Structure formats: C-alpha cells, structure tokens
C-alpha cells in the first residue's frame, strides 16, 4: 500500500496512491491526515487497504497523481530522529579530519534529534540565506513507526514499522563543526528536511524488505549527472529495529515518529572508500563524503557544495525500473 499527503492545510490531505504512482484516491473519509491514520492504525489500516484494492480495480473515483502536488507524507511530525547506520560514512568523515573512529561506534548507533515542526515537500525548493553555509544533500532511507514502548528490543521494534520512505536530510556543512565543538549537538546546521512523495508499507516492498533493511539502489543526481547509486542494504551496520530500539531506550516513541538510517554509504570492493561514479564506482549519497574521499586522496576537497540554482534528485526504482517512492527533486534558492 502506498500513501501520500496532498498539499492543503498544515498537515496535508491523505490519499491512497496506485502502485505505479499514476493515480490516487481520496482517503479522508477514513482519516483526514496520515498522522490521524497512524494514531488509529489498527482501525484505519484495513480500511486503507480496502481502498487501495478498490483503486487497483478502478472501483473508486480517482485523480491523476502528480508528485509536484504532494507535501511530505508527514508535513510535520511529533518526532524526527536520524541515526548513522552506515559506518563507512562516519569513518570517512573522521578519517578526512585525522580522527579515529571510537570502538563504541561499532556497537552503539549515533543518533540526533532533528527539527520536525515543518518539512519540505518533495518538489519544494531548498531556500536558504547564504551559500557560504555549505549546502549539502543527504540521501537516506526512513521509516515511520506507530506507538513504540520504552525499552523495546530490536527484534520486537521491527513490528512497529508502518511505512518506509526517502529523505533528503539537508545539511549545512560549514555550520556544523562550530556547533559540534560546543559539545551539545547541532541545530542550525540541520535545516528543514524533505521527504519522498509517497510512503510505502513494508509488505509492498516485497523481497526488497528483509530483516529491517531495504535492499535497493538509491539514485542520487546532481545537476542532471549521476552522483551516486549506493546499495541501501550493503554496509548497513544497524538495521531499523536496532535504530528504533536505540531511540526508545529511555522513552516511548509516539505514533508518527520518523527514524532515519543516515547517509547511505558503501565501501569499495577492496574494503576501502568507495569510488566516484565516473571512475566506475557507486559514488556517494552526499557531497561531503565525496569531499572526504578527495581529501584522503589529495589532501584537499575538489567538489563544491551546492549553490543557487543547483538541482538534486533522489529516487529508488524497482526491478522493472518503476519509481517506488516517487522522486525528491529540489533546486537551491539563495536569498
């Protein structure tokens, strides 16, 4: 089952979307918003699935589905926490600045709590005041949970995943170091994030969803050129069950909590840093990682961060080359 929120009001209007992302049907008679559906998932899910089945058989009124009309599936959320499950990314970032990776990172996920009071839609521009902040995209996989009890174990946590989607976790790389130096995490370095047009139930992902991991190729394009095509299951050191369990260690999580796995990052065939697409590698899911590899190789980065007019596109295709979640496609606007 695929769900989306059409723009309108602060929390959007819930629709069920066809598997091929061509049509949608209004679901507000079941739940006015996705958050409302998540709040009463046991009641709403069967009704939404019936509606999806009716849509598949042309048994209900439908409209042409346009991704540009979508808000984020959750235009605002009670909680947005983002982990760093791909330790290759963490290791490269630290290595580029001459720092070792603590052994605790291998067993205890990194995670930060981001701003969730408002998210960008998948086609909304990235509006910022200054390109000198070091604007970067970060392509990631995210899940949405129902109510998760405190202290849950990783295996049980998997049963609380209701939807899967993509995120562009925008980062301001030149602001982050000074914030981290204060020893209290970052705030200004993480502006609003944007999410894929469509959120998908795990069962609709078929065999690509196994053991709390999504196995697929995440296509990242910058200014019309392929920047990265990493595999989202490979080199994922912590699955989503482990990430949810980590977030819920000392508190329960409310229905509608978004949990991210961090920038998707793959090692090279030799176990070292991955290589660039133009060199035959899988490339990268953010500019910062490419800059780290350049720094490790040549002692300085060569790739610039994003500036006014730059365009990023993030998408995942199925085995038939059909878009699974729709595409995040955004341009940078400065001023």
N, C-alpha and C positions, 0 to 999 in steps of 0.2 A: 504494500500500500504506500502511496506517495501523497504527501500533504504539502500545502503551501499557504502562505498568507498574502492575499492581495492587498495593495495599499488602500488605506482608508481608516481614519481614526488613529489613535496611538498604538493600537495592538493588532491592526490589520483585520482582515475578514477571511475566515477559514474556508478553504476549498480542498476537494479531493482531486488529484491530478491523474490522468491516464498514464499507464506505464511508459508510453512513448513520448510523453510530455507535450502532446499536441492539443489535448482538451482538458477542461476542468468543469466541475460541477459544484454548485454552492452547497456548503455543509453547515451553514449557520443554524439551520433548524435542529441540528444535533448539538453543536457547540459554536458559539459566536466567534471564538478565537481558538488558536492552538493551545494557549495556556489553559483556557477553560476545559478543553478536551483532556489535557494532561491531569488537571485537578480531579477529574472524574473518569479516569481512563478505563476502569473496569466496565463502566456503563457505556462510555462513548465508543470505545474501540470496536465492539461488534457491529454497532450501527454504522460506523465509518467504513468498515469492511464491506458491509452490505451495499453501501452507497458506491463504493469502488467497483464492486461486482456489477452493479446496475449500469455504471458509467461504461464499463468494458463492453456491455451488451447493448449500448445505446438506448437504455430503458429509462433514462432520466434526461432532463434538459441539460445541455452543456454549452460552453462557450469555447472559443479558440483560446488556448493558453499561451500567453505572451510573458516571457520571463522578465521583460522590462517593466511589467506592471506589478511585480512582486516586491513586497517588503522582505526583510529577513523572516524566516519561518516563525521565529520569536522576535518581534521587533524590539522588545525589551524583556529582560529575564530577571528572575529573583537572584540568580547566581551564575557567574561565568568564571570557571577555574580552568587554567591551562597548564598542563604538565609538559615534561620534556622526555618523552618515551624513547626517542631516537638518540641514544648516547653518542653516536658518531658526530652529530651536530654539536653537542655540548663539548665533546673532546676537541673538535676542530677550533671552536671559538676560543677555548682556553689555550690550546697549543699556539694559536696565532699570536697571542699576547704573552707567551712564555710561561704559562701557568700549567701545573699538572692537574689532572682530574682526581679529586679525593676518592678513595676507595668506597666511601659511603654512597656515592652516586650510583654504584652498581646495584645497590640493594634498596635504596630509598629514593623514590621519584622526586625530582624537582617539580615545584608547582607554585604558581602565583594566582592571586585572585584579581581579575580584571574588572573594569567598569562594565556594567551590564544595564545601565539605565536607558540606553539607546544604542541600537545597532544600525549600520548602514544596510540598505538593500543591495542586491547583487549587481545592480547597474548604477548605483549611486556613485557620484564622483567622490574621490578622496580629497576633501577640502581642508587645506592646512595653510598656516600663515607664512611659513618660511621653509624653503627648500634646504636651507643650511642645517635643519634638524636631522637630516639623513634619513629620508623616507624609504622604507623597505616594505615589500610584501612578505608574508609568510603563509605558505600553503599547508593546510593541516586537515586532518580528519577529526570530527567532533561527534559526540553522542549527546542525546538528551535523555535524562532519567525521569522516572516517576519519583515518589517519595522513597528515600533511602534511609534506613535506620542507622544510627550511630554505631560504630564498631563492627560493621558488616565485614565478612571475609571476602576475598577477591572472587571466589567461585560463585558465591551467592549474589554478589554485586552484579554479575553479568545478567541476571534475570530482571534487573531493574532498568535495563537499557530499552528505551521505547523507540527511538529514532536515531538515524545516522545522517550526517550532512557534512558539507565542506565549509571551511572558513578561510578568509584572508585576515590573519591576525596582524594588522598593520603595526609596524614598529618604527620608532624614531631613534635610529641607532646612535646619533650624536648626542642625544639627551640621556640615554640610558646609563653610560658609565658614571657620570656625576651623581645620578640618583643611587646607583648601587653602592657607590663609595660611602654614602651616608649610612649604609648598613641596615636599611629599612625597606628594601624592595623598590620597584619603580611604579610611578603613577603617570607623570607627564609623558614618559617615553612610550606609553601604550594608549594611543587614542582609540576611537571607535573602531570596532571590527566589522567586517561584512561577511554575510553567510550566503550559501548557495540558495537558489530559488526554491528548491524542493528538499524536504526531509523525508527519508525513506525508512520504513520498518525493516529490522534486520532480516526477517524471513524473505523479503522481496529482493534481497541481495544474493540469494541462493548460496551456492558453494563459495562465493567470494567472501562470505562472512563466516569465520570459523575461529572458535576459541577467543573471542573478544578482539579479533583483528580483522581488518578489511584488506583483502588481497586484490590490489588493482594498481594501475598506473596513473599517477597524478600528473596531469599535463599542465605545465606552467609556461606561459608565453609572455614575453616582454616585448612590447612594440612590434608585435607580429612575428617575432622569431622565437622558436622553441628555446626555452631557458633551462627546463628540467623535465624529466619524466621518471622520477623515482618510483619504486615499488613501495606500497604503503604497509605491506606485511613484513617485508625483509628488514632486518636490523631494528625492529621494534622491540626494545628490551622489556618494556612493561605493557601488558595488554590493558584493555579498558577496564576489566574487572579490578586489576591492581590499582589503576589510577582512581577509580571511584572509591575503592576501599581506603586508599590513602587520604582522599578528601574528606571521607566520613569517619576518620579515626576518632575525632573528638566532638563531632557534631553530626546531626542528621542533615540530609540534603532535601530541600523542598522539590516537589514536582516541578519540572521545568528547568532544572539545573543543567547547564551546559558544561560538559567536561571535554577539554581538548587534549590531544596527544602530543602537541608541539610540532615544530617544523619537521616534515618528513625528510629523512636523510639516509642515504645508502653509502656503504663503504665501496671501494673499488674491488675488483676481482682479487687483488693481492692483499686485501685486508686494510690497505691504506686509504687515504682520502679519495673520494670519488672524483671522476674527471668530468670535464666540460662536455656538453653535447657535441660541440664542433670537433672534439677530439675522439668521438665515438663512445663517450661515457653517458651516464644517466643524467648528468647535470645536477641542478640544485633547485630547491623549493624556496629559496630566498636569496637575495643579493649578498647578504652578509656572509653566507657560507662560501660562496664563490670568492669573495674578497679574502676570506681566511685562507683558502687554498692558494690564492695568488701570493699572499703574504708569506706562507710557509715555503712556497717555491722560490719567490723572487725578493722577499723581504719587504715588499710593499704591495698594496692592492692596486689593481688597474681598472676595475669595473666601478662606475659611478653609481650612487644611489639615484632614486627616481627624482625627476624634476617636473615642472609644469608641462602638461601635455603627454607625459608618458602613460602608456596603457598596459595593464596587466590582465591576463585571462587565466583562470584556474578551472579545471574541469576533469572529470573522470568518465571514460567510456566503458561500455560493457563489451562482451566478446563479439557482438555484432556491430560495434563501433557506434552505438547509440549512447547519447548522454544519459547518465544515471541520475544525477542531481541537478542538471542544468548547469550553466556556467556563471561563475563570478567574473564579470568583465567591467573594469573600472579605469577611469583616467584620473590623473592628478591635476588638481586645480589649486594654484597658489594665489593667495591674496584675500 
